[in-house]
């Protein structure tokens, strides 16, 4: 339908009638998808009126519709269209001059920029010429704000063809977005899947991973996870690199602090009910329990928290609880889902323990060797240890939070699982003596280049 509308408008424009409409259409591709849908609806109404309605009685409707489009063109586009277009053209010129060896290719829903952001500092440290290629407008401004590398926006597949320069040798990915297939088709390039965290969740053993030439994984447990779920990938497709993001983590002695600090970092609800591992639905009870036990609490919400109205309501309750702590000797902090001013790993360094869910937060925290707990939201009970092996290194809070107060005390005071946790760490996080996590990443990348 949209193709037909574009064609009809182009015909009209060629006749010199309502030519501004066609110019308007050309500008749509530089707008967010939500804007485009609304604008296309208006365009369809105008086309319907132009071609299927006749008679003076419809003239006022047509005039109003066209006027609305003219106003939209002025209000929505005139201020930033030229700026966006010129910026993109400049970025493409800069990219060509750079002769990049690496493309970091990224697409995903709004708010997913954190997946790219967690890797960019380490790609920049490689000191290899690289560019960022985005497939969604809604990421453009955010990504531009946290990298100096050229950022190219490709709304259409044909535009992807134009940015695969001769100098490019490999492509990095941070998720398994469906649009990745539009880049993976370039089989003369090396395609490396990094993912945006290691966990026992299904994205960490997705069959889609077979698309890529190499899978850079945190540790042996990540490789085992694929085989345990019958996803058959050749061993030489895996590259053990650890997690370069973990180099900044400290292993502070939990016994050295007077008032312990527990971070509460729940995951989001997931796309399906059977993969909803978020404890945030009862998060207010968890935060109350930490405070009432006499410990500091820092709350950090997942960037996708706002996808569930119920979770947003609970988050508001938690904020009120944190804000209402009157005892100034407590340090209670709350960070919203869209607060990019704080890095979760910075909070790890300020914590003595953490309560999270089945997510990459727990996997990363294992590196610190400090205690952590996960909430058994789906009520797996004893089956959780086989289904989600990382739980073997964790204290497990039951679905109804009956053992919550006991676990909080165990985290902050007793920590009877320390020895087991340190043993399991080597399975999840690859380490080499005298090499940093970033060193592992860098050597693995350089080995892929010609």
Buried (B, 14 or more C-beta within 10 A) or exposed (E): EEEEBBEBBEEBBEEEEBEEBBEBBEBBEBBEEEBBEEBBEBBBBBBBBBEEEEEEEEEEEBEEBBEEBBEBBEEBBEEEBEEBBEBBEEBBEBBBEBEBBBBBBBBBEBBBBBBBBBBBEBBEEBEBBBBBBBBBBBBBEBBBEEBEBBBBBBBEEEBBEEBBBEEBBBBBBBBBBEBBEBBBEBEEBBBBBBBBBBBBBBBBBBBBBBBBBBBBBBBBBBBEBBEBEEBEBEEEBBBBBBBBBBBEBEEBEBEEEEEBBBBBBBBBBBEEEEBBBBBBBBBBBBBBBBBEBBBBBBBBBBBBBBBBEEBBEBBEBBBEBBEEBEEEEBEBBBBBBEEBEEBBBEBBEBBBBBBBBBBBBBBBBBBBBBBBBBBBBBEBEEEBBEEBBBBBBBBBBBBEBEBBBEBBBBBBBEBEBBEEBEEBBEBBBBBEEEEBBBBBBBEBBEEBEE
